[in-house]
Amino acid sequence: MITRSDLQEISQLENDQGHLLSLYLPLFQDTNDTDYNIELKNLLRSADQRFQQQFGSELPASFEGLFEDIRVFIRDNAGKYGRGIALFATPDKGIIETRSMPSSVEPSAIVDSRPNLAPLIRLVEDYTPYCVCIISRDQARILTGILDELEEHSQLEDDEVPGQHDQGGWSQSRFERHIEDHVHRHFKRVAQHLFEMLENNDYQHLILGGPEEVVAGFRDVLHQYVKDRLIGHVRLLMEANINDVRSHALDVIEEQVKLRKRDLIQKVESESLAKDMGVHGLTGVMEALQRGQVLSLVVDHHVRTSGIVCTSCGAMSVTPAQGETCPYCQSAEIREMTNVIPGIITTAFQQGAAISVIDDEEQQEQLAKLGGIGALLRFRVEEQSA
């Protein structure tokens, strides 16, 4: 499970010569070595072409040995990484970092001085750990996961909840109150367990499963902090197959992510057009990043745009200032980038901003009106670029 602290650690990787490879590759159990070779060759060829465009020269010959090492590594270790792999390497240090990725990872390979963290950042920002609690009047089944990885966490059962055969000489009303008291204690015990899991950072979002009337009663006893994490309810039986639980949970999460991004785009539009606590467009976002203003970044997944990066101070801009020097530190150590979006995402992440990558067609159309990229700000300045 990848965390923000993991990404902060990877973000510190650098190579002054621009020889750091960031590779993302989907893995499939029925894919043979030949298929991997073809995919890798295509990716590494595109990385070489992009490097030539940015640095004006071919990749050093030492990359041939690195590429062969990566091919062998993936051939021998693909089974350890599930459905996808993120890999970072240099010719002098070899493979530095590897991480498992979900099946939705898009293949890419970039060679630069800094790691391309955009796919990992998107994974962490959109799909935080979640918890599914299937509740009944005498049992609870708790599962935790992230994306398509879901596993059983714990099961709680109240063996003391009486059945109809236990009524004996009790009056009906007294017996029913006795049962409800047991059920209430069971609910409180499960609620406390969920609260302790939240304090332990075992999940960020909670989904409840079970009959609607049972879920409603259980929800009433949840701690407010746990209620604040609740994002949906699914009708699942206690004995539901884990694949069914996963499928229902991901539907809820996808909808929650979609709504959150829709609201964010609307807020960016409102704030930026009012020239208040938001900016939109590439120039406005770059300037806000340089000032450390960005609180939340929103960007269309398909946006690709060239730009300039200063290798001295790290500032990015659409075009260089007069004399081709950095407009911020006046260094002449600037170079063109075929796509500055990964750099923008990484810089925003390093500054502690929340990142939202938009791949919903309707939301992309809405964001296109703002130039495909925008941000909410931490603080105002006297002048902001649109």
LONU-953417 format. One line per field, with one value per residue (C-alpha): x negated, y, z negated. Coordinates in pm, 1 decimal. Layout:
<rs>
px	[X:...] .
py	[Y:...] .
pz	[Z:...] .
</rs>
This chain:
<rs>
px	[0.0:-160.7:-139.8:-218.5:-532.2:-645.6:-601.4:-783.6:-1077.7:-1073.8:-1036.7:-1381.7:-1544.7:-1745.6:-2009.9:-2203.4:-2275.4:-1907.6:-1954.7:-1676.6:-1432.3:-1070.5:-897.2:-532.2:-425.4:-104.0:-161.6:64.4:24.6:92.0:-158.3:-479.3:-833.2:-811.8:-516.9:-708.4:-1010.4:-801.9:-624.9:-950.7:-1130.3:-849.0:-845.5:-1221.4:-1233.3:-980.5:-1185.9:-1494.0:-1304.2:-1170.0:-1520.2:-1659.6:-1392.4:-1465.2:-1844.4:-1944.3:-2132.0:-2068.4:-2062.5:-2411.9:-2518.8:-2508.2:-2128.2:-2145.2:-2277.8:-2019.9:-1735.4:-1854.8:-1875.5:-1518.4:-1394.9:-1547.2:-1420.0:-1061.8:-1081.5:-1196.1:-986.6:-661.6:-464.7:-561.5:-403.4:-47.6:102.2:-150.5:-491.9:-647.1:-1025.6:-1295.7:-1654.1:-1976.5:-2266.5:-2512.8:-2290.8:-2070.1:-1715.1:-1662.1:-1291.4:-1001.8:-635.1:-326.9:-59.8:304.4:409.9:521.5:162.5:84.3:-249.5:-506.1:-880.5:-1046.1:-1414.9:-1476.7:-1659.0:-1355.7:-1116.6:-782.0:-549.6:-224.0:-77.6:-168.4:-36.8:290.4:318.1:259.5:487.4:785.0:781.1:708.3:747.4:1109.7:1303.7:1618.0:1817.6:2099.1:2321.0:2605.9:2777.1:2527.9:2228.6:1987.7:1746.9:1478.0:1262.3:996.0:829.0:714.7:827.1:880.8:688.0:928.5:874.2:1053.6:955.5:1165.2:1494.6:1694.5:1981.8:2210.9:2287.4:2511.2:2787.9:3084.7:3312.0:3685.9:3629.4:3470.7:3784.4:3901.1:4146.4:4056.1:4324.6:4301.4:4220.0:3957.9:3795.2:3781.5:3615.0:3365.3:3279.7:3247.0:3011.1:2782.7:2800.1:2714.0:2409.7:2302.0:2332.4:2133.5:1856.6:1825.9:1842.4:1555.9:1354.6:1404.7:1303.7:981.9:905.9:954.5:718.8:467.1:504.4:632.4:878.1:986.6:1331.8:1599.0:1870.1:2143.7:2309.7:2623.6:3003.1:3105.4:3284.1:2986.5:2737.2:2952.4:2951.7:2578.8:2498.7:2660.7:2399.9:2092.6:1847.4:1876.0:1522.5:1620.7:1946.9:1742.7:1562.4:1883.2:1933.3:2201.8:2414.5:2437.9:2684.7:2462.5:2521.8:2274.2:2161.7:2105.9:1817.2:1514.3:1526.0:1884.1:1782.4:1494.7:1714.4:1982.8:1725.2:1540.6:1869.3:1926.0:1568.8:1573.4:1892.7:1748.7:1430.2:1637.3:1853.8:1551.7:1379.5:1696.1:1728.6:1359.1:1382.7:1686.8:1506.0:1192.6:1408.9:1592.9:1284.0:1061.9:1318.6:1378.3:998.0:1013.8:884.9:832.2:643.0:689.7:475.6:115.8:-48.9:164.5:98.8:-276.4:-297.3:-93.3:-325.7:-627.6:-473.6:-380.4:-11.8:144.7:376.3:553.5:450.3:694.2:573.0:714.7:556.3:508.9:343.6:-4.7:-197.9:-558.9:-734.0:-1054.2:-1214.9:-1503.9:-1749.9:-1891.9:-1581.5:-1324.2:-1085.9:-863.5:-713.4:-546.3:-816.5:-1153.8:-1196.7:-1393.9:-1748.8:-1641.1:-1707.5:-1490.9:-1239.6:-1282.3:-1653.4:-1793.3:-1992.2:-2073.7:-2043.1:-1703.3:-1577.3:-1267.5:-1035.3:-798.3:-544.6:-557.8:-242.1:-419.1:-658.5:-369.8:-195.7:-514.0:-596.3:-242.9:-259.6:-595.6:-438.5:-164.5:115.3:401.1:400.0:705.6:653.4:968.8:1055.6:1436.0:1543.2:1809.0:1574.3:1298.0:1530.5:1600.2:1229.4:1144.7:1317.4:1049.7:757.4:752.6:583.1:658.1:596.2:742.8:506.2:381.2:369.7:441.8:196.9:262.8:234.0:310.0:284.4:588.5] .
py	[0.0:327.0:625.9:996.1:940.2:676.1:928.0:1199.6:960.3:870.9:1238.7:1302.4:1087.8:1304.1:1269.4:1581.5:1440.5:1381.9:1003.5:893.3:649.1:633.6:325.3:223.5:-111.2:-315.4:-683.4:-968.9:-1325.4:-1474.8:-1249.1:-1415.9:-1284.1:-1191.4:-960.2:-789.4:-746.1:-578.2:-349.1:-255.2:-187.9:41.5:228.1:268.7:381.1:653.3:751.9:785.9:1004.7:1228.2:1256.8:1367.0:1634.0:1772.1:1733.1:1736.9:1405.9:1033.7:837.3:724.4:374.1:274.4:268.5:-42.3:-242.7:-85.9:-174.5:-536.4:-550.6:-419.7:-674.1:-959.6:-817.8:-796.2:-1141.5:-1294.2:-1086.7:-998.5:-1231.7:-1029.7:-709.3:-812.4:-623.2:-347.1:-209.6:133.1:125.7:392.6:337.8:496.7:342.2:396.9:277.0:28.2:-28.7:204.8:173.0:-51.8:-40.1:-246.1:-76.3:-159.8:-297.8:49.1:176.4:323.4:218.9:499.2:558.7:895.4:977.0:1302.4:1452.6:1400.6:1106.1:1108.5:1061.9:1162.8:807.5:723.8:1055.5:997.5:655.5:789.3:1092.0:917.0:580.5:606.8:297.9:202.9:-19.9:-223.3:-323.3:-571.2:-555.7:-770.2:-777.8:-1030.2:-1032.3:-796.3:-867.4:-604.5:-584.9:-331.1:-252.4:-6.7:-7.6:-369.4:-512.9:-620.1:-855.5:-975.3:-771.3:-904.4:-1066.9:-987.3:-1194.8:-1167.4:-1522.8:-1397.0:-1247.1:-1470.4:-1641.7:-1705.4:-2039.7:-1855.5:-1661.7:-1901.8:-1738.6:-1379.6:-1141.6:-1056.3:-688.7:-763.4:-1026.5:-789.2:-522.2:-785.1:-869.2:-502.0:-444.6:-723.3:-585.2:-235.3:-365.2:-555.1:-238.2:-37.7:-296.7:-293.8:87.3:106.7:-135.9:84.9:392.1:224.3:120.7:481.0:605.9:349.6:489.0:155.9:334.7:676.0:591.7:367.7:171.8:-6.6:-324.8:-504.4:-461.4:-95.9:-99.3:-267.6:-24.9:270.5:151.1:83.5:420.9:593.4:452.6:537.6:795.9:1125.4:1089.0:751.7:896.0:1164.4:888.4:718.7:743.9:487.1:182.9:-139.5:-424.0:-723.1:-1041.6:-1146.1:-1443.1:-1234.0:-1342.5:-1113.0:-1037.4:-912.2:-699.1:-551.2:-478.6:-302.2:-107.8:17.1:139.1:350.1:479.3:567.4:766.3:943.6:1034.8:1159.4:1383.1:1522.8:1611.9:1768.2:1992.1:2084.1:2190.6:2403.9:2570.9:2635.1:2787.5:3010.9:3125.6:3178.9:3370.1:3590.2:3634.8:3539.8:3208.4:3026.0:3034.7:2854.8:2800.2:2683.0:3020.7:3098.2:2757.4:2776.4:3120.3:3003.0:2703.8:2930.3:3131.0:2817.3:2910.0:2590.1:2416.5:2184.1:2113.5:1985.0:1878.4:1697.4:1354.9:1413.8:1756.9:1759.3:2081.9:2182.3:2436.3:2553.9:2434.2:2600.2:2334.6:2577.7:2669.8:2427.1:2699.6:2617.3:2850.5:2834.1:3032.8:3172.8:3538.9:3773.3:3654.1:3296.1:3314.4:3201.3:3476.1:3400.0:3340.5:3471.5:3151.1:3051.9:2682.7:2631.2:2361.7:2276.8:1997.1:1822.0:1784.7:1989.3:1841.0:1559.0:1818.9:2042.9:1753.1:1647.3:2002.3:2056.4:1728.9:1819.6:2144.6:1947.5:2021.7:1781.0:1647.6:1561.0:1414.6:1426.5:1141.2:1170.2:1301.0:1537.7:1682.9:1714.8:1928.4:2147.5:2181.0:2251.7:2589.1:2669.5:2561.2:2203.1:2291.9:2500.3:2534.8:2652.0:2872.9:2885.5:3265.1:3563.9:3789.1:4129.9:4009.6:3667.3:3546.0:3384.9] .
pz	[0.0:115.1:-118.2:-87.2:-294.9:-43.3:237.3:48.2:17.6:388.4:482.3:334.0:604.3:843.0:1110.0:1207.4:1554.0:1626.1:1634.6:1397.8:1559.2:1439.5:1579.8:1538.6:1679.3:1645.1:1566.1:1667.6:1546.7:1890.9:2069.8:2185.9:2191.9:2560.6:2494.9:2215.1:2440.9:2709.4:2459.2:2290.2:2618.1:2732.5:2401.3:2385.1:2748.3:2669.5:2364.2:2585.6:2834.4:2556.9:2408.0:2745.8:2777.0:2431.9:2408.8:2775.8:2760.1:2751.2:2427.9:2320.8:2422.3:2054.6:2079.8:2298.8:2004.9:1771.5:2006.6:2020.1:1639.6:1616.8:1871.5:1671.3:1342.2:1465.4:1622.4:1294.1:1051.2:1228.1:1002.3:694.0:822.4:891.9:1184.1:1242.3:1149.9:1100.1:1134.6:1093.9:1208.0:1332.4:1527.7:1240.6:952.7:1136.1:1008.8:712.1:624.6:727.3:626.5:705.1:913.5:994.6:1332.5:1444.2:1469.3:1811.0:1961.8:1978.8:1961.3:1898.5:1850.1:1666.9:1370.7:1142.0:1105.1:1282.4:985.7:1152.6:1179.4:817.9:688.9:869.0:708.0:356.3:396.5:557.1:382.5:13.6:-210.6:-270.9:-509.0:-449.2:-757.2:-694.7:-1000.1:-1132.6:-1471.7:-1609.5:-1370.4:-1196.5:-915.2:-851.1:-537.9:-443.2:-114.7:146.7:509.4:619.7:322.8:45.5:-246.2:-556.2:-859.4:-1147.5:-1244.1:-1556.3:-1687.6:-1990.0:-2098.8:-2377.7:-2164.4:-2258.6:-2009.1:-2027.6:-2200.2:-2495.3:-2587.5:-2855.9:-3096.4:-3003.5:-2879.9:-2510.4:-2568.3:-2833.5:-2614.3:-2316.9:-2531.9:-2645.5:-2283.2:-2185.6:-2476.5:-2348.9:-1994.5:-2118.4:-2308.4:-1997.3:-1786.3:-2041.4:-2045.2:-1664.9:-1658.5:-1906.7:-1695.1:-1388.3:-1588.2:-1700.9:-1343.0:-1231.1:-1501.5:-1375.0:-1019.2:-887.6:-657.5:-531.5:-393.2:-543.3:-360.8:-554.9:-431.7:-543.3:-559.3:-550.3:-887.7:-1060.0:-903.5:-1011.4:-1373.7:-1369.5:-1216.5:-1516.4:-1757.8:-1548.5:-1681.8:-1493.7:-1357.6:-1206.6:-1070.2:-896.6:-703.0:-591.0:-212.6:-134.9:-208.7:-7.4:-51.7:-122.4:-318.0:-586.2:-375.2:-58.1:163.9:128.6:502.3:466.4:167.5:368.4:669.5:464.7:263.9:573.1:721.6:410.4:410.0:779.9:730.3:426.8:618.2:912.3:694.1:510.6:837.2:979.6:675.2:695.0:1060.8:982.8:693.4:902.1:1174.8:929.2:739.4:1044.4:1247.8:943.3:922.5:558.1:415.3:743.0:1073.4:1402.4:1708.1:1732.3:1667.7:1363.5:1208.0:1271.0:1110.7:811.5:769.0:773.1:488.3:293.6:316.2:447.4:202.8:450.8:809.2:1070.5:1416.3:1718.6:1757.7:2131.9:2110.7:2262.1:2307.8:2357.2:2140.0:1980.8:1657.4:1476.7:1364.7:1110.1:905.4:1048.9:1167.2:1464.9:1721.8:2059.8:2240.7:2126.9:2045.6:2269.1:2315.3:2240.9:1869.3:1577.7:1494.2:1122.2:1056.7:1391.5:1439.2:1794.4:1699.1:1858.2:2091.7:2284.2:2176.6:2415.4:2134.3:1814.4:1658.3:1465.0:1324.4:1219.4:1045.4:863.9:754.1:623.8:433.7:277.8:158.8:-17.6:229.2:296.3:653.5:864.2:1213.2:1426.1:1662.9:1668.6:2011.3:1880.5:1621.2:1880.6:2092.2:1791.8:1711.0:2077.0:2035.7:1778.8:1996.1:1871.9:1543.7:1235.3:864.2:537.3:340.5:-16.5:-20.4:199.5:382.1:529.5:888.7:1033.3:1391.3:1553.0] .
</rs>
